[in-house]
Amino acid sequence: MTDLEDTRAANGGGTESGGTEVASAPFFPAAPPEAPVTAPPQSAAVVKGRIKIEDEVAEKVAALAALEVDGVADLGGDAERALESVRERIGVGQRRGNQGVRAKVTDREVAIDVTVVVEYGRVAMEVATAVKANVARQANHMLGMRVTEVNVTVDDVSLPGERRRPSPAPAPAAEDAESPESAAIAAGQTGG
């Protein structure tokens, strides 16, 4: 028996086994069966209700995305930064995470305005272009909405030696505050 006859016999199509001879080459495997198209499972039924994303959420996402860009020293216009400086000095309130950002959410679309301060020595147009792209990308990704526009205003240039604005971080809760002893242990400093 030849290899061809062995293969045909193994497939049930050899002449000795009483099967009909197939004209096509038996060496090519059959095409894989197509996956059946099924309806979504019943547990994923559509539930009535609505989802609303507040403007403040979009503003905070955009602010964090703008601060990720190299060359952005701070957010906000002169008045916002002055007010924030006074609030810091007198210790009233927390730093707003959406300072210098305005967003308008309508249906499944969002329009964003960002005001930035560029670090001295950076090309303002390049920084603004990078801010525009990163804000649009992150807002689209994190909000799941279509970003219709991102308007970037460069309001100021930070002077050399000015500190860069730290990224907004949540304030630690009173029960999360570390004692000086636990902070020293975590840093590897022991009292012996």
Summary of the structure (lengths in Angstrom):
residues: 192
radius of gyration: 31.6
end to end distance: 88.0
largest distance: 98.7
contacts: 437
relative contact order: 0.14
helix: 35%
strand: 18%
